[in-house]
Amino acid sequence: MLVECLGACALAEQNRALGYTGMMAIHPSHVPVLNEVFAPGPDELARAARLIAVMEEAQARGVGAVTFDGEMVDEAMVTTARTLLARRI
C-alpha cells in the first residue's frame, strides 16, 4: 500500500507542476496524499494575498497592470489568486 501511495504522490506532484489543481483518487487512502500535494502552502497563500493587495491599490489609481515580484500581473492573475485563497483546505 505504501508503494501505491508513493506512486499517487509522484503522479499528483507531476500534475500540480503542470498546473492542475486536483485529481481524482482511486482509493480512499490516496485522499490525504492528494490533499497534501494540492493544498496551497503558506508561501503561496501569502503571495496571493500580496498580489491582490498590490493590484487593488493599482486599480484604485486607474492602473490595470503592474510589476509584482518581477512579473507583469493584471486582473486575470488577481482572479487566479482569489481562487487560490478560496480553496484553502
Jmol script that loads the backbone (N, CA, C; Angstrom):
load data "model"
ATOM      1  N   MET A   1       0.828  -1.193   0.000  1.00  0.00           N
ATOM      2  CA  MET A   1       0.000   0.000   0.000  1.00  0.00           C
ATOM      3  C   MET A   1       0.873   1.258   0.000  1.00  0.00           C
ATOM      4  N   LEU A   2       2.005   1.219   0.709  1.00  0.00           N
ATOM      5  CA  LEU A   2       2.893   2.384   0.752  1.00  0.00           C
ATOM      6  C   LEU A   2       3.421   2.721  -0.640  1.00  0.00           C
ATOM      7  N   VAL A   3       3.794   1.701  -1.398  1.00  0.00           N
ATOM      8  CA  VAL A   3       4.299   1.925  -2.750  1.00  0.00           C
ATOM      9  C   VAL A   3       3.215   2.579  -3.602  1.00  0.00           C
ATOM     10  N   GLU A   4       1.978   2.125  -3.435  1.00  0.00           N
ATOM     11  CA  GLU A   4       0.856   2.690  -4.176  1.00  0.00           C
ATOM     12  C   GLU A   4       0.652   4.164  -3.807  1.00  0.00           C
ATOM     13  N   CYS A   5       0.770   4.506  -2.525  1.00  0.00           N
ATOM     14  CA  CYS A   5       0.631   5.899  -2.092  1.00  0.00           C
ATOM     15  C   CYS A   5       1.781   6.752  -2.612  1.00  0.00           C
ATOM     16  N   LEU A   6       2.979   6.193  -2.640  1.00  0.00           N
ATOM     17  CA  LEU A   6       4.114   6.938  -3.189  1.00  0.00           C
ATOM     18  C   LEU A   6       3.913   7.208  -4.670  1.00  0.00           C
ATOM     19  N   GLY A   7       3.350   6.244  -5.375  1.00  0.00           N
ATOM     20  CA  GLY A   7       3.045   6.437  -6.790  1.00  0.00           C
ATOM     21  C   GLY A   7       1.992   7.518  -6.985  1.00  0.00           C
ATOM     22  N   ALA A   8       0.971   7.525  -6.133  1.00  0.00           N
ATOM     23  CA  ALA A   8      -0.071   8.552  -6.207  1.00  0.00           C
ATOM     24  C   ALA A   8       0.524   9.920  -5.915  1.00  0.00           C
ATOM     25  N   CYS A   9       1.433   9.980  -4.964  1.00  0.00           N
ATOM     26  CA  CYS A   9       2.090  11.243  -4.615  1.00  0.00           C
ATOM     27  C   CYS A   9       2.922  11.759  -5.786  1.00  0.00           C
ATOM     28  N   ALA A  10       3.690  10.884  -6.411  1.00  0.00           N
ATOM     29  CA  ALA A  10       4.524  11.290  -7.544  1.00  0.00           C
ATOM     30  C   ALA A  10       3.663  11.784  -8.699  1.00  0.00           C
ATOM     31  N   LEU A  11       2.577  11.077  -8.982  1.00  0.00           N
ATOM     32  CA  LEU A  11       1.679  11.489 -10.057  1.00  0.00           C
ATOM     33  C   LEU A  11       1.017  12.827  -9.721  1.00  0.00           C
ATOM     34  N   ALA A  12       0.601  12.998  -8.474  1.00  0.00           N
ATOM     35  CA  ALA A  12      -0.025  14.256  -8.049  1.00  0.00           C
ATOM     36  C   ALA A  12       0.963  15.416  -8.175  1.00  0.00           C
ATOM     37  N   GLU A  13       2.192  15.211  -7.740  1.00  0.00           N
ATOM     38  CA  GLU A  13       3.201  16.271  -7.842  1.00  0.00           C
ATOM     39  C   GLU A  13       3.469  16.640  -9.293  1.00  0.00           C
ATOM     40  N   GLN A  14       3.504  15.647 -10.159  1.00  0.00           N
ATOM     41  CA  GLN A  14       3.704  15.906 -11.582  1.00  0.00           C
ATOM     42  C   GLN A  14       2.525  16.717 -12.138  1.00  0.00           C
ATOM     43  N   ASN A  15       1.313  16.332 -11.791  1.00  0.00           N
ATOM     44  CA  ASN A  15       0.129  17.053 -12.261  1.00  0.00           C
ATOM     45  C   ASN A  15       0.085  18.472 -11.722  1.00  0.00           C
ATOM     46  N   ARG A  16       0.472  18.662 -10.478  1.00  0.00           N
ATOM     47  CA  ARG A  16       0.477  20.014  -9.912  1.00  0.00           C
ATOM     48  C   ARG A  16       1.489  20.888 -10.639  1.00  0.00           C
ATOM     49  N   ALA A  17       2.638  20.314 -10.961  1.00  0.00           N
ATOM     50  CA  ALA A  17       3.664  21.062 -11.693  1.00  0.00           C
ATOM     51  C   ALA A  17       3.161  21.469 -13.081  1.00  0.00           C
ATOM     52  N   LEU A  18       2.240  20.697 -13.623  1.00  0.00           N
ATOM     53  CA  LEU A  18       1.657  21.019 -14.923  1.00  0.00           C
ATOM     54  C   LEU A  18       0.524  22.038 -14.825  1.00  0.00           C
ATOM     55  N   GLY A  19       0.153  22.410 -13.593  1.00  0.00           N
ATOM     56  CA  GLY A  19      -0.867  23.430 -13.411  1.00  0.00           C
ATOM     57  C   GLY A  19      -2.223  22.927 -12.946  1.00  0.00           C
ATOM     58  N   TYR A  20      -2.353  21.625 -12.756  1.00  0.00           N
ATOM     59  CA  TYR A  20      -3.619  21.087 -12.269  1.00  0.00           C
ATOM     60  C   TYR A  20      -3.811  21.461 -10.801  1.00  0.00           C
ATOM     61  N   THR A  21      -5.061  21.589 -10.395  1.00  0.00           N
ATOM     62  CA  THR A  21      -5.357  21.969  -9.011  1.00  0.00           C
ATOM     63  C   THR A  21      -5.948  20.818  -8.206  1.00  0.00           C
ATOM     64  N   GLY A  22      -6.006  19.632  -8.781  1.00  0.00           N
ATOM     65  CA  GLY A  22      -6.514  18.460  -8.089  1.00  0.00           C
ATOM     66  C   GLY A  22      -6.591  17.286  -9.034  1.00  0.00           C
ATOM     67  N   MET A  23      -6.957  16.146  -8.490  1.00  0.00           N
ATOM     68  CA  MET A  23      -7.152  14.951  -9.304  1.00  0.00           C
ATOM     69  C   MET A  23      -8.025  13.971  -8.535  1.00  0.00           C
ATOM     70  N   MET A  24      -8.581  13.019  -9.249  1.00  0.00           N
ATOM     71  CA  MET A  24      -9.451  12.022  -8.618  1.00  0.00           C
ATOM     72  C   MET A  24      -8.612  10.973  -7.880  1.00  0.00           C
ATOM     73  N   ALA A  25      -9.145  10.526  -6.772  1.00  0.00           N
ATOM     74  CA  ALA A  25      -8.488   9.469  -6.004  1.00  0.00           C
ATOM     75  C   ALA A  25      -9.021   8.110  -6.445  1.00  0.00           C
ATOM     76  N   ILE A  26      -8.127   7.174  -6.629  1.00  0.00           N
ATOM     77  CA  ILE A  26      -8.506   5.811  -6.984  1.00  0.00           C
ATOM     78  C   ILE A  26      -8.916   5.032  -5.733  1.00  0.00           C
ATOM     79  N   HIS A  27      -8.307   5.377  -4.614  1.00  0.00           N
ATOM     80  CA  HIS A  27      -8.561   4.666  -3.357  1.00  0.00           C
ATOM     81  C   HIS A  27      -8.639   5.695  -2.232  1.00  0.00           C
ATOM     82  N   PRO A  28      -9.481   5.453  -1.240  1.00  0.00           N
ATOM     83  CA  PRO A  28      -9.595   6.410  -0.128  1.00  0.00           C
ATOM     84  C   PRO A  28      -8.271   6.726   0.571  1.00  0.00           C
ATOM     85  N   SER A  29      -7.335   5.797   0.535  1.00  0.00           N
ATOM     86  CA  SER A  29      -6.039   6.056   1.182  1.00  0.00           C
ATOM     87  C   SER A  29      -5.245   7.129   0.448  1.00  0.00           C
ATOM     88  N   HIS A  30      -5.607   7.434  -0.786  1.00  0.00           N
ATOM     89  CA  HIS A  30      -4.903   8.456  -1.562  1.00  0.00           C
ATOM     90  C   HIS A  30      -5.358   9.877  -1.207  1.00  0.00           C
ATOM     91  N   VAL A  31      -6.524  10.010  -0.615  1.00  0.00           N
ATOM     92  CA  VAL A  31      -7.092  11.346  -0.349  1.00  0.00           C
ATOM     93  C   VAL A  31      -6.155  12.219   0.480  1.00  0.00           C
ATOM     94  N   PRO A  32      -5.612  11.749   1.608  1.00  0.00           N
ATOM     95  CA  PRO A  32      -4.697  12.616   2.364  1.00  0.00           C
ATOM     96  C   PRO A  32      -3.455  13.006   1.570  1.00  0.00           C
ATOM     97  N   VAL A  33      -2.962  12.091   0.748  1.00  0.00           N
ATOM     98  CA  VAL A  33      -1.785  12.370  -0.080  1.00  0.00           C
ATOM     99  C   VAL A  33      -2.113  13.476  -1.075  1.00  0.00           C
ATOM    100  N   LEU A  34      -3.250  13.350  -1.741  1.00  0.00           N
ATOM    101  CA  LEU A  34      -3.658  14.344  -2.738  1.00  0.00           C
ATOM    102  C   LEU A  34      -3.933  15.695  -2.089  1.00  0.00           C
ATOM    103  N   ASN A  35      -4.568  15.678  -0.926  1.00  0.00           N
ATOM    104  CA  ASN A  35      -4.814  16.942  -0.218  1.00  0.00           C
ATOM    105  C   ASN A  35      -3.502  17.637   0.123  1.00  0.00           C
ATOM    106  N   GLU A  36      -2.531  16.872   0.556  1.00  0.00           N
ATOM    107  CA  GLU A  36      -1.227  17.445   0.914  1.00  0.00           C
ATOM    108  C   GLU A  36      -0.546  18.065  -0.302  1.00  0.00           C
ATOM    109  N   VAL A  37      -0.576  17.376  -1.429  1.00  0.00           N
ATOM    110  CA  VAL A  37       0.108  17.859  -2.625  1.00  0.00           C
ATOM    111  C   VAL A  37      -0.598  19.081  -3.213  1.00  0.00           C
ATOM    112  N   PHE A  38      -1.923  19.054  -3.290  1.00  0.00           N
ATOM    113  CA  PHE A  38      -2.642  20.106  -3.987  1.00  0.00           C
ATOM    114  C   PHE A  38      -3.053  21.285  -3.104  1.00  0.00           C
ATOM    115  N   ALA A  39      -2.965  21.144  -1.800  1.00  0.00           N
ATOM    116  CA  ALA A  39      -3.315  22.260  -0.918  1.00  0.00           C
ATOM    117  C   ALA A  39      -2.262  23.362  -1.060  1.00  0.00           C
ATOM    118  N   PRO A  40      -2.707  24.607  -1.203  1.00  0.00           N
ATOM    119  CA  PRO A  40      -1.729  25.695  -1.299  1.00  0.00           C
ATOM    120  C   PRO A  40      -0.970  25.853   0.017  1.00  0.00           C
ATOM    121  N   GLY A  41       0.330  26.082  -0.095  1.00  0.00           N
ATOM    122  CA  GLY A  41       1.161  26.250   1.086  1.00  0.00           C
ATOM    123  C   GLY A  41       1.109  27.682   1.603  1.00  0.00           C
ATOM    124  N   PRO A  42       1.656  27.917   2.776  1.00  0.00           N
ATOM    125  CA  PRO A  42       1.624  29.256   3.372  1.00  0.00           C
ATOM    126  C   PRO A  42       2.275  30.321   2.501  1.00  0.00           C
ATOM    127  N   ASP A  43       3.371  29.969   1.828  1.00  0.00           N
ATOM    128  CA  ASP A  43       4.039  30.941   0.949  1.00  0.00           C
ATOM    129  C   ASP A  43       3.158  31.309  -0.237  1.00  0.00           C
ATOM    130  N   GLU A  44       2.494  30.308  -0.814  1.00  0.00           N
ATOM    131  CA  GLU A  44       1.591  30.575  -1.942  1.00  0.00           C
ATOM    132  C   GLU A  44       0.422  31.463  -1.515  1.00  0.00           C
ATOM    133  N   LEU A  45      -0.125  31.165  -0.344  1.00  0.00           N
ATOM    134  CA  LEU A  45      -1.258  31.947   0.148  1.00  0.00           C
ATOM    135  C   LEU A  45      -0.841  33.390   0.442  1.00  0.00           C
ATOM    136  N   ALA A  46       0.317  33.564   1.047  1.00  0.00           N
ATOM    137  CA  ALA A  46       0.803  34.912   1.351  1.00  0.00           C
ATOM    138  C   ALA A  46       1.074  35.688   0.070  1.00  0.00           C
ATOM    139  N   ARG A  47       1.657  35.036  -0.925  1.00  0.00           N
ATOM    140  CA  ARG A  47       1.923  35.705  -2.200  1.00  0.00           C
ATOM    141  C   ARG A  47       0.619  36.114  -2.878  1.00  0.00           C
ATOM    142  N   ALA A  48      -0.370  35.232  -2.853  1.00  0.00           N
ATOM    143  CA  ALA A  48      -1.667  35.551  -3.457  1.00  0.00           C
ATOM    144  C   ALA A  48      -2.296  36.763  -2.775  1.00  0.00           C
ATOM    145  N   ALA A  49      -2.232  36.809  -1.454  1.00  0.00           N
ATOM    146  CA  ALA A  49      -2.807  37.944  -0.719  1.00  0.00           C
ATOM    147  C   ALA A  49      -2.063  39.241  -1.054  1.00  0.00           C
ATOM    148  N   ARG A  50      -0.736  39.167  -1.155  1.00  0.00           N
ATOM    149  CA  ARG A  50       0.043  40.358  -1.519  1.00  0.00           C
ATOM    150  C   ARG A  50      -0.280  40.823  -2.937  1.00  0.00           C
ATOM    151  N   LEU A  51      -0.396  39.876  -3.855  1.00  0.00           N
ATOM    152  CA  LEU A  51      -0.713  40.208  -5.239  1.00  0.00           C
ATOM    153  C   LEU A  51      -2.060  40.928  -5.320  1.00  0.00           C
ATOM    154  N   ILE A  52      -3.051  40.424  -4.615  1.00  0.00           N
ATOM    155  CA  ILE A  52      -4.374  41.050  -4.609  1.00  0.00           C
ATOM    156  C   ILE A  52      -4.283  42.469  -4.060  1.00  0.00           C
ATOM    157  N   ALA A  53      -3.568  42.642  -2.965  1.00  0.00           N
ATOM    158  CA  ALA A  53      -3.443  43.975  -2.360  1.00  0.00           C
ATOM    159  C   ALA A  53      -2.753  44.953  -3.307  1.00  0.00           C
ATOM    160  N   VAL A  54      -1.685  44.511  -3.972  1.00  0.00           N
ATOM    161  CA  VAL A  54      -0.959  45.381  -4.903  1.00  0.00           C
ATOM    162  C   VAL A  54      -1.854  45.770  -6.073  1.00  0.00           C
ATOM    163  N   MET A  55      -2.594  44.814  -6.608  1.00  0.00           N
ATOM    164  CA  MET A  55      -3.459  45.114  -7.746  1.00  0.00           C
ATOM    165  C   MET A  55      -4.637  45.990  -7.349  1.00  0.00           C
ATOM    166  N   GLU A  56      -5.197  45.794  -6.164  1.00  0.00           N
ATOM    167  CA  GLU A  56      -6.295  46.654  -5.722  1.00  0.00           C
ATOM    168  C   GLU A  56      -5.820  48.093  -5.582  1.00  0.00           C
ATOM    169  N   GLU A  57      -4.613  48.268  -5.062  1.00  0.00           N
ATOM    170  CA  GLU A  57      -4.036  49.607  -4.941  1.00  0.00           C
ATOM    171  C   GLU A  57      -3.813  50.216  -6.329  1.00  0.00           C
ATOM    172  N   ALA A  58      -3.290  49.426  -7.253  1.00  0.00           N
ATOM    173  CA  ALA A  58      -3.050  49.909  -8.612  1.00  0.00           C
ATOM    174  C   ALA A  58      -4.360  50.271  -9.306  1.00  0.00           C
ATOM    175  N   GLN A  59      -5.353  49.426  -9.146  1.00  0.00           N
ATOM    176  CA  GLN A  59      -6.638  49.688  -9.785  1.00  0.00           C
ATOM    177  C   GLN A  59      -7.301  50.940  -9.222  1.00  0.00           C
ATOM    178  N   ALA A  60      -7.086  51.211  -7.953  1.00  0.00           N
ATOM    179  CA  ALA A  60      -7.625  52.435  -7.347  1.00  0.00           C
ATOM    180  C   ALA A  60      -6.999  53.674  -7.989  1.00  0.00           C
ATOM    181  N   ARG A  61      -5.777  53.524  -8.516  1.00  0.00           N
ATOM    182  CA  ARG A  61      -5.100  54.627  -9.215  1.00  0.00           C
ATOM    183  C   ARG A  61      -5.390  54.613 -10.717  1.00  0.00           C
ATOM    184  N   GLY A  62      -6.214  53.657 -11.166  1.00  0.00           N
ATOM    185  CA  GLY A  62      -6.549  53.560 -12.579  1.00  0.00           C
ATOM    186  C   GLY A  62      -5.557  52.785 -13.410  1.00  0.00           C
ATOM    187  N   VAL A  63      -4.701  52.006 -12.758  1.00  0.00           N
ATOM    188  CA  VAL A  63      -3.679  51.217 -13.454  1.00  0.00           C
ATOM    189  C   VAL A  63      -4.180  49.777 -13.564  1.00  0.00           C
ATOM    190  N   GLY A  64      -4.077  49.185 -14.756  1.00  0.00           N
ATOM    191  CA  GLY A  64      -4.613  47.845 -14.976  1.00  0.00           C
ATOM    192  C   GLY A  64      -3.599  46.720 -14.891  1.00  0.00           C
ATOM    193  N   ALA A  65      -2.303  47.046 -14.927  1.00  0.00           N
ATOM    194  CA  ALA A  65      -1.263  46.018 -14.841  1.00  0.00           C
ATOM    195  C   ALA A  65      -0.048  46.630 -14.144  1.00  0.00           C
ATOM    196  N   VAL A  66       0.640  45.819 -13.357  1.00  0.00           N
ATOM    197  CA  VAL A  66       1.825  46.275 -12.625  1.00  0.00           C
ATOM    198  C   VAL A  66       2.869  45.165 -12.620  1.00  0.00           C
ATOM    199  N   THR A  67       4.056  45.508 -12.195  1.00  0.00           N
ATOM    200  CA  THR A  67       5.097  44.517 -11.978  1.00  0.00           C
ATOM    201  C   THR A  67       5.016  44.068 -10.525  1.00  0.00           C
ATOM    202  N   PHE A  68       4.971  42.771 -10.315  1.00  0.00           N
ATOM    203  CA  PHE A  68       4.874  42.193  -8.974  1.00  0.00           C
ATOM    204  C   PHE A  68       5.848  41.021  -8.914  1.00  0.00           C
ATOM    205  N   ASP A  69       6.769  41.064  -7.991  1.00  0.00           N
ATOM    206  CA  ASP A  69       7.800  40.013  -7.866  1.00  0.00           C
ATOM    207  C   ASP A  69       8.479  39.735  -9.205  1.00  0.00           C
ATOM    208  N   GLY A  70       8.731  40.795  -9.966  1.00  0.00           N
ATOM    209  CA  GLY A  70       9.427  40.664 -11.227  1.00  0.00           C
ATOM    210  C   GLY A  70       8.584  40.194 -12.404  1.00  0.00           C
ATOM    211  N   GLU A  71       7.278  40.071 -12.206  1.00  0.00           N
ATOM    212  CA  GLU A  71       6.390  39.613 -13.273  1.00  0.00           C
ATOM    213  C   GLU A  71       5.286  40.644 -13.506  1.00  0.00           C
ATOM    214  N   MET A  72       4.801  40.710 -14.748  1.00  0.00           N
ATOM    215  CA  MET A  72       3.657  41.544 -15.048  1.00  0.00           C
ATOM    216  C   MET A  72       2.410  40.815 -14.561  1.00  0.00           C
ATOM    217  N   VAL A  73       1.579  41.510 -13.803  1.00  0.00           N
ATOM    218  CA  VAL A  73       0.322  40.927 -13.326  1.00  0.00           C
ATOM    219  C   VAL A  73      -0.825  41.856 -13.692  1.00  0.00           C
ATOM    220  N   ASP A  74      -1.994  41.245 -13.892  1.00  0.00           N
ATOM    221  CA  ASP A  74      -3.188  42.011 -14.229  1.00  0.00           C
ATOM    222  C   ASP A  74      -4.398  41.358 -13.556  1.00  0.00           C
ATOM    223  N   GLU A  75      -5.589  41.770 -13.966  1.00  0.00           N
ATOM    224  CA  GLU A  75      -6.806  41.279 -13.322  1.00  0.00           C
ATOM    225  C   GLU A  75      -6.963  39.765 -13.430  1.00  0.00           C
ATOM    226  N   ALA A  76      -6.522  39.180 -14.522  1.00  0.00           N
ATOM    227  CA  ALA A  76      -6.622  37.721 -14.661  1.00  0.00           C
ATOM    228  C   ALA A  76      -5.841  37.016 -13.551  1.00  0.00           C
ATOM    229  N   MET A  77      -4.691  37.550 -13.206  1.00  0.00           N
ATOM    230  CA  MET A  77      -3.887  36.933 -12.144  1.00  0.00           C
ATOM    231  C   MET A  77      -4.511  37.168 -10.776  1.00  0.00           C
ATOM    232  N   VAL A  78      -5.216  38.290 -10.618  1.00  0.00           N
ATOM    233  CA  VAL A  78      -5.936  38.547  -9.362  1.00  0.00           C
ATOM    234  C   VAL A  78      -7.045  37.507  -9.198  1.00  0.00           C
ATOM    235  N   THR A  79      -7.738  37.214 -10.281  1.00  0.00           N
ATOM    236  CA  THR A  79      -8.795  36.198 -10.234  1.00  0.00           C
ATOM    237  C   THR A  79      -8.219  34.849  -9.819  1.00  0.00           C
ATOM    238  N   THR A  80      -7.076  34.487 -10.375  1.00  0.00           N
ATOM    239  CA  THR A  80      -6.417  33.236 -10.011  1.00  0.00           C
ATOM    240  C   THR A  80      -6.005  33.250  -8.536  1.00  0.00           C
ATOM    241  N   ALA A  81      -5.484  34.378  -8.064  1.00  0.00           N
ATOM    242  CA  ALA A  81      -5.073  34.491  -6.657  1.00  0.00           C
ATOM    243  C   ALA A  81      -6.273  34.365  -5.727  1.00  0.00           C
ATOM    244  N   ARG A  82      -7.385  34.978  -6.105  1.00  0.00           N
ATOM    245  CA  ARG A  82      -8.602  34.877  -5.272  1.00  0.00           C
ATOM    246  C   ARG A  82      -9.111  33.433  -5.236  1.00  0.00           C
ATOM    247  N   THR A  83      -9.042  32.755  -6.360  1.00  0.00           N
ATOM    248  CA  THR A  83      -9.449  31.353  -6.412  1.00  0.00           C
ATOM    249  C   THR A  83      -8.555  30.509  -5.516  1.00  0.00           C
ATOM    250  N   LEU A  84      -7.265  30.773  -5.547  1.00  0.00           N
ATOM    251  CA  LEU A  84      -6.320  30.047  -4.697  1.00  0.00           C
ATOM    252  C   LEU A  84      -6.656  30.243  -3.219  1.00  0.00           C
ATOM    253  N   LEU A  85      -6.920  31.488  -2.826  1.00  0.00           N
ATOM    254  CA  LEU A  85      -7.258  31.753  -1.432  1.00  0.00           C
ATOM    255  C   LEU A  85      -8.570  31.097  -1.042  1.00  0.00           C
ATOM    256  N   ALA A  86      -9.502  31.016  -1.976  1.00  0.00           N
ATOM    257  CA  ALA A  86     -10.810  30.419  -1.687  1.00  0.00           C
ATOM    258  C   ALA A  86     -10.749  28.905  -1.496  1.00  0.00           C
ATOM    259  N   ARG A  87      -9.738  28.260  -2.051  1.00  0.00           N
ATOM    260  CA  ARG A  87      -9.680  26.805  -1.945  1.00  0.00           C
ATOM    261  C   ARG A  87      -8.746  26.293  -0.843  1.00  0.00           C
ATOM    262  N   ARG A  88      -8.423  27.167   0.099  1.00  0.00           N
ATOM    263  CA  ARG A  88      -7.619  26.714   1.245  1.00  0.00           C
ATOM    264  C   ARG A  88      -8.310  25.542   1.906  1.00  0.00           C
ATOM    265  N   ILE A  89      -7.515  24.574   2.309  1.00  0.00           N
ATOM    266  CA  ILE A  89      -8.072  23.392   2.974  1.00  0.00           C
ATOM    267  C   ILE A  89      -7.856  23.515   4.455  1.00  0.00           C
TER     268      ILE A  89
END
end "model"
wireframe off; spacefill off
backbone 0.3
color backbone group
